Amino acid sequence: MPIVKLANTTTFECRPDETLLEAARVQGIALEHSCRTGRCGVCKARVLSGTTIAKKTEESLNADDHSGGFILTCCRTAVSDVELDIADLGELGNIETRTLPCRIASIQRLSSNVVEIVLRTPPSSNFKYLPGQYIDVIGKNGLRRSYSIGNAPRSDGLLSLQIREVVDGEMSRYWFNEAKVNDLLRLEGPLGTFCLRESQASQLVLLATGTGIAPIKAILEQLVAIPRKNNYRRIHLYWGGRDESDHYWVPDYPELELRYVPVISRDKGFVGAKGYVQDALVNDCLDLTEAVVYACGSESMIESAKAKLLANGLDQKSFHFDAFVSSN
C-alpha cells in the first residue's frame, strides 16, 4: 500500500479507494481542507516525488498549477509512495468528525435574506470543534448543506448558524419557509481547517463578505474567552457587503484592540469604505509583512484578496482562507 510522507515527516498509508485527504483523516491526521469537492483550493499541495491519480475533477487548479506539480488532496489518491510539500495540522487531528442528531433551538431573522438558526445537540454528545470550522446539516431526504459555526464553544453546547437565502434553493426553502423550533435534523462535523494558528505576527487581519462573518465572529469570541491566544498588537476586521443591510451584526468586544471597517460595494450614499473588502484593506496601507490574514467569503473575494495581499507584502503562509462554494 502506498505510503504518503509530509514535509514534517508525518507518514500515513493510502488505499486506492481513498483520496489522500480521506486516508489522512481516517488515520487521525489533519490536512488543510474545506469544501472536499475540488472547488475551493484550500487543500492544494505540491508533489515532491511519487505518482498520484485524480479520482475527482480538480476544478480550482489551473494550467500553471498542474505544470508546477500541484494537486488537490481531496481529489487524488496515491499510485506509488508519495512525498508532499505540506505538513499536518497537529491539534486538528485530535478533533473527531461525527454524525449527531440535533434540534432547532431558535430561529431569528437577521436581515431580509439572512436567518440565524441555533442548533442544540444531545447533552451527552460533548461535541468539540475549533472556532472557524463548519458543519454539514442533513435534512429530509438526505439533503445536505455546509454552514460555518458562528460562535465559539459554549457551556450549553449551542451552535449558531448564519444562513443566506438562495433563490430557488431547496434547503433555503426549508430554512426560510418551513423550519420550526424543535425540528429534528442531523449534523456532521466539525469539518474544515479554518481556525487560528500559532503565529508571530503582530497584527491579525480578518476579512469577510456576507455570511463569511460567521466563522470570523467565532474566532473573535475565542480570543475573548481565551486571552492567551491573543498575542496581537492590533486586530483589523473588514466586512464587505453590497449595502448597509448586509451588515446585520456589529462587533462589540471591548476586551480586544479591534478596529472594525464595514465596506459597502454598491451603496453610493454610504459614508465609509466603498468598493471591495480586499481593496479597502490594501488602500489602508497596513504593513502586511507583520500580519496574518484570515479570509472567509465568496470564491472571487478569496482569489482576488490572496493575489493582491501577496503582491503587497503578505507572506503566502500567512494567508488562511475558507471559500464559500455556491450550492442550491
Secondary structure, 3 states (H helix, E strand, C coil): CCEEECCCCCEEECCCCCCHHHHHHHCCCCCCCCCCCCCCCCCEEEEEECCEEECCCCCCCCHHHHHCCEEECCCEEECCCEEECCCCCHHHHHCCCEEEEEEEEEEEEEECCEEEEEEECCCCCCCCCCCCCEEEEECHHHCEEEEEECCCCCCCCCEEEEEECCCCCHHHHHHHHHCCCCCEEEEEEEECCCCCCCCCCCEEEEEEEHHHHHHHHHHHHHHHHCHHHCCCCEEEEEEEECCHHHCCCCCCCCCCCEEEEEEECCCCCCCCEECCHHHHHHHCCCCHHHEEEEEEEEHHHHHHHHHHHHHCCCCHHHEEEEEECCCC
